[in-house]
Each structure stands twice: as C-alpha cells, then as structure tokens.
Amino acid sequence: MKNKIYASDLSIINALFFPENKAFVIYDPHGQIRETELEKHKIFNKPTALEDFCKSTSSDFVLVNISNQKPIDYFNYSKIIGCIDFCKSNVKNATPYFFINNPDQSMRWIFPKKSTSACFLNLYNGSGLKSFAFKEVVKKLSRVGWLHPIASGEFSVFSKNKKTIEPNFGEIKYDDFAIFTGTVGADRKAVIALSSKNKCTHFVKVPLTETARKLTETEFSQLSKLSSISFQNLEIPTTHKTPKGIVVSNVQPAKVEKNTLFQSLHLQSLEELYHHSAEINNITSISSWKTIREGIDFLRKVESTENGLSVEVIQKLRLLCEEIFYNIKDTDQINTAIGHGDFTPWNMYLSDSKLHLYDWEMSEMDTPILFDVFHFFFQKGILIDRKSATAIFKEIQEAMESPLGQQIITSFSLDWEKHYQLYLLYIVCKYLPKYSTQVRLHEQVHWLTSCWLDALKDTFKLAERN
C-alpha cells in the first residue's frame, strides 16, 4: 500500500467496528502513519517485535496491519480480538471495505466492497454539474458492483466474536450501509447511512468526541419533544438511542425540490414552530447571551494561532462584538422559541407542501426568533454564493419586508434589527473561539470571518442609529 494513513482515521474505524476496544496495536513497516499522536497505541515496524509483544501482553487489543503482507498469523494469539487489515491477501472471516479520501488524503467515506446501492451518496452534499456527473457515474458503477475505480483504497475487518459495526445500528433492518467519517474538529461524529432495497431509511450518528456526544444528546432530546406536535408545513425525523449514539429517520421526500432559494415555505414552517414554543425572556437568561459573554471573554485571551487564522481579525471581531454587547441593556426582553440552530439549505429538503428539516443537534429551546432566518442567508450567502455582507443583509431585509415576514414581526411584536444584531454577536462568539484553537481549518472559515467582520461593521452603525 503506497498511500499514507491518518492515525485519526484508524481511531474512527476502531471506534465504529470495535466500540469496546480502547487501544490498538499498529504494524507499520514502511512508516505510512501520517500522524503520530497515538499515546494509547503501540507501533511496530518489524514482525519479530510484534510477535514478541503478542506473546507477552496481558491485554486484549485490535491489530492494525498497514503493509502488503500479514506479519503474523492473527489466529495464533488469543489477545488479538480483531484486525483492521490493509493487506490485500484474504483474511479468514474478514469483511472487505472500500474507502474514498478527502483532498488531504484523510478518509471521507467507507462502505462494504460488495455494495451495489451507492449508499454513500446519501452522505454526499455536493451540488453543481461536477457533483451531478460524479453521482451518475457512481450509480452506474454500483449497479454492476464495480466501485473499485472511484475508491482510494481498501481494507478488511474481522472480529473473533463476529460482531463489528452492527451493534451501532440497533434494531434497524438494512441490506447496505456507508460511513461518513465526519468533519474534523471538536464536534466530530461519524454518520452511517442505512439502506434497504436501494432506499436510505435511517442515519446512525456516532459521536467521536465529548462535544459531539452532547450534540447527539441535544438532537435526541429536541426531536423527542417535537415528536408530540402535528406540524402542517414541517416534517422532522423520528429518533431512538443506540448503545453508542442515536438513529434518526431519513426525511427525504420521494420528489425533492432542488431550489436553494429562501421561500415562503421556510417562513411558514418557522412561524409554525414559533407558535408552538414562543416565550418572552430576559435577555441575560437565554443561552445565546451566555455564549456571547463567554465568547468575548475567551477571545480577549487569544494572542496567537497555529492554523493561519489572523489574530488581528479575531481581535477586530471581538472589539466590534463588545461595542454592540455593551449597548444592550441587561433589562431588555427578547422573544424566543425553539430554534433549529443550523437552518441551512444542506440540512433540509423542499417538497411541494413541506419543509423536511433534519440535523437538530444545534437546536435550543430559547433561541431568539428569526435566528434561523438570518443563519440561512449568511451560510448560503457566504459558503455557496460568496456574497458580500451588504448583499446578504439586503436579502434579509427583503424577507423581513415580505407579507409573511411582516406577519411574524407583528405576531410576536419583534424588533427584527435587534435580533439581527444579537445573531451576529452569537454566531461570532460561538464559532470564532473554536476556530482560533482548531488545528486544521477549512478555507471557508476565512470566508466566514471576513464576511462577519464586514457585517459587524455595518451592524455597529445600525446599533448607533437605533
């Protein structure tokens, strides 16, 4: 095998296929591990050293073989409970898998080698002509069981107790599955798509960090609360827990409207959600306010970064946030309701009459009304359309001046510009502390921070005007 392997990918495979195993042993004779922060794990580059370890250890472990041959006979050692094997030679009772890499060569998708349903496409959010062509090619290749041309590599997994990934699925019936290894960062979780008869029916979410565990708990809690409401315009997933995470149903409709524009159905669905959960709270008592206050305190202490994020930009954002923050009175009241928290085109489907909304892990009970509207425009405007802060604000203003926008403003007696200012403070103070400490950043982070800076400059003028 020529490609290098990320240690973090091995940790994810281990967590999914051997959830009770805390550590693994690596045979890596050619130095193909891309990362070395493996404090709990041992690495051997000679078969004799590996064999000596297997004979002397008193602890069970999973063996990872990163080579083109089997260094030892796995079945001769009782402490080897299973193997993640990149060796192409057949291993008894092993299940083979393909993987497809990200541009940085870390694993993105994993799926059974025998897959014929292209199940991993249910975890693919790409858009545009190039993405459409990729999907069509993959579908054709999967029908004939020939996905090797698109695979970055392969490995096999075997377990002596014959249980690997299945315990993550609960009681869901399936005939194919695929794994998305998650987005790098503190919120990282694996997402497994389960398919039956060529249709994706459920997603299993397995948290890989403590922060991600809290997010899956939030999603389970919020969806459980919302399950008792009969929505007219909104469809949300059903959910249940598994030993290591949660399962949510796939709410994708049979016919999907591909339009990513903000439409009246978005406002109708949010208005319906607001009517079932609206409250008036003191601004200092809501969770958003706590996030803003703690974020500002954190950003004051940031003096350097190691990921290319400019400290000067961080401190400019922090100062602008403080300017607006200190203009808000502690006695102010704010209209809140259940918020989705990540209300974006890639977390929803549109059908003829409903908004099908999923990924509720960022949801909060006391979200200031209209935060989801603002988030839609900013995320789409920055990450998809690459629009300026001025252009995004103009779109928001048009939505607020629409008949449905005015209806929501009137129904809940809203000062929408005040809510808009608060949204900007919240989104900066929620994500900028994370970005400032993250080891690796996506290019999009720089797009976001640049647009936030321009938006806050304009918003400060708005705050002064009011």
HULIN-V973613 format. One record per run of one state. SS is the DSSP state (H for helix, E for strand, C for the rest). FROM is the first residue (numbers start at 1). TO is the last residue. Records with the same first field share a line. If there is no record, write none. Layout:
SS->FROM-TO  FROM-TO
//
This chain:
C->1-4  6-6  18-23  28-32  34-41  45-46  57-60  66-73  77-79  86-94  102-106  113-118  124-128  144-147  151-152  160-165  170-175  181-188  197-198  208-209  227-233  237-238  242-244  250-256  258-263  276-278  286-286  301-310  326-332  340-344  351-354  358-363  369-370  384-388  402-402  412-415  438-442  466-466
E->5-5  24-27  33-33  42-44  61-65  80-85  95-101  107-112  153-159  176-180  189-196  199-207  234-236  239-241  245-249  257-257  279-282  333-339  348-350  355-357  364-368
H->7-17  47-56  74-76  119-123  129-143  148-150  166-169  210-226  264-275  283-285  287-300  311-325  345-347  371-383  389-401  403-411  416-437  443-465
//
